[in-house]
Amino acid sequence: PMEPHAVSALWDPDRSLLTMYDSTQSPHGVASTLAPVLGLETEQIRVIAPHVGGGFGSKGAPHAHDVLAALGAFRLPGRLVKYAVTRQQMFVFVGYRPRTVSRVRLAADPDGRLTAIGHEAWSQSSRVREYVEQSAVPSRSTYAAPNRRTSHHAVPLDVPAPYWMRGPGEAPGAFAAEVAMDELAHACGIDPIELRVRNDPETDPETGRPWTSRRMVDCLREGAERFGWSDRPTTPASRRDGRWMVGYGVAGAAYPHMVQPGTRARVRYEGGGRYRVQVGAVDIGTGTWTALTAIAADALGCAAGSITLEIGDTTLPWATVAGGSSGLSSWGTAVVTAADRFRTRHGDDPEEGAETTAAAGDNPELERYRAISFGAHFVEARVDADTGEIRVPRMLGVFSIGRVVNPRTVRSQFIGGMTFGLSMALHEQSVRDTRFGHVVTQNLADYHIPTHADAANIEATWLDEVDEFATPMGSRGAGEIGNVGSAAAVVNAIHDATGARIRDLPVHADALLEYLPVDQ
C-alpha cells in the first residue's frame, strides 16, 4: 500500500477498553483476532477506521504491529501509543504476494476448440503458516472443455508468511492461462479473440449451473472495436513505427462474485426526512462512503443528501472484510435488507426515532446460478528495436459486472487494477537473499513501480446491464477484475511486437535482445 500500515492504541483501565485507530480493511476482524491474543473479550476492543489510504489486501487482517501497539498501550494506560510501519518493514511482516509457478496444458482440435485443460499451480508458502494462492481457479470456469484438471501445491520455505496482497491469486494464475491461450491461438492459426469466442461455455464448467450473466464475448467484441484490433497484422514482429516495434495483445478476465454472509445494518429515521444508516463497513479508497449512501437512498426512496452514513467502527453493526471484491456486495445487501424491513414495519411516514436492524440473508439464487465478473483487456506494446526498451502507450479494459453503482469510483478501481497488471508485467519484483530469506529491495528506489510516464493512456469501460440474481442492487464485484488478466495482455502484446514468448515476470529488456532486428 502507498499508505503503510499504521495503528494508534489507547488503553482505558477504568473501562477495561482498548481503542485502536487502525488502517485496516476489517475493523471487526481486527477486534476478533486480537482479543484472544491479548486476553480480552471482543467487546473490550473498539477499532475505528473511517478512512484507509489503500488496503491492497494486506490490511485485511491485523499484523504484529497491532499487537505491539496494544502491548505498549497496556504499559502506558491513558496515553496514545502509535506504531507506523516503515517502508522497509512493509516488505517483512505485513503480507506480500508469494512467488507462483504454473504449468498449463491445453489440448484442442484443429478449429481451436478446447478438448482438455490442465493447470497445476505451485505457491511459495511459509513454515510458520500455510498460505496458498488460488492460481488455478480461473482455469476451472473461464473456457469450455470437456476435460480439465487443476491442482494447487504449497511449497513451505523459511520465509515470512505470505498473505493477501495486490489482488487475488487468480491474477498470476490468469497470467499463465491467458498467455497459454495466446500461444494456442498462434499454433492453430486463429485470431486470439476468435479462439476465446469459440471456447465460451454456455454453462459453468465447474458446477454445471447456468450463469447469472456471462458476457465475456461482448467484452471481447466491444473492446476489439474500440481498440482498433482489426488493424493488427496477423504475423508477429511485422509492424514498425520508426525505431519502435509495435504489437497488440488481448486477454480474458474472470473473477468470482462473492457475497460474505453475516453483515448487519441499521436504519434509523431522524425526522425531517433524514435517515441514519449504520454498518461496520470500511472505505479502503474504493468509494464505500459514496456507494453505500447511494444504495441506502435508493432503497429508502429518498435523496442521497437525506442519508447520514456511519461506517468504520466496531460499535456499529457487524460487517465483513473489504476483500475479495465482496465488500459492497455484502454490505449493500445488508443495507437493502434493513431498508426493506424498515419500510415494511414503519411505512413511508415513520415516526422520529423509528429503527430497524437486519442481517443480510443467504441468496438462494447463488445456489442455483453461478455468478462471475468478466472482462477483456487490450494492450498496445512498443519495443525499441535498438535497446529492447518496453513501452505501453495504451491499455483498454471492457468489463461485465452487472449494475454499476457509482461510475466514477468503479472506473477508478478498474484503471487501478489495470495499472497493477502493467506493474506486475514490467516493473515489480522483490529480490530475496537466498542465504537468509529476507527481501533486499526494501525501498521504492530498488523496488520499481510505474510512474505517470509508464501508465500513459489507460481506459476502462463496462457493459450496461443489471444482474438480478447476484445482489439486490443488481451488481457484482468490481475490485479485482481489473487486475486479473491485464499482465497477460501486456505480455501477449510484446509477443505480437517482437515474436518473443515470455513466461516469467517481470519482463526486462534483456529477455528481448535475441528478438531484436540485427539490421536496421
Buried (B, 14 or more C-beta within 10 A) or exposed (E): BEBBBBBBBBBBEEEEBBBBBBBBBBBBBBBBBBBEEBEBEEEBBBBBBEBBBBBBBBBBBBBBBBBBBBBBBBEEEEEBBBBBBEEEBBBBBBBBBBBBBBEBEBEBEEEBBBEEBBBBBBBBBBEEEEBBBBBBBBBBBBBBBEEBEBEBEBBEBEBBBBBBBBBBBBBBBBBBBBBBBBBBBBEBEBBBBBBBBBBBBEBBBBEEBBBBBBBBBBBBBBBBEEBEBEEBEEEBBBBEEEBBBBBBBBBBBBBBBBBBEEBBBBBBBBEEEBBBBBBBBBBBBBBBBBBBBBBBBBBBEBEEEBBBBBBBBBEBBBBBBBBBBBBBBBBBBBBBBBBBBBBEEBEEEBEEEBBBBBBBEEBEBBEEBBBBBBBBBBBBBBBBBEEBBBBBEBBBBBBBBBBBBBEEBBBBBBBBBBBBBBBBBBBBBBEBEEEEEEBEBBEEEEBBEBEEEBBBEBBBBBBEBEBBBBBBBBBBBBBBBBBBBBBBBBBBBBBBBBBBBBBEBBBBEEBBEEBBEEEE
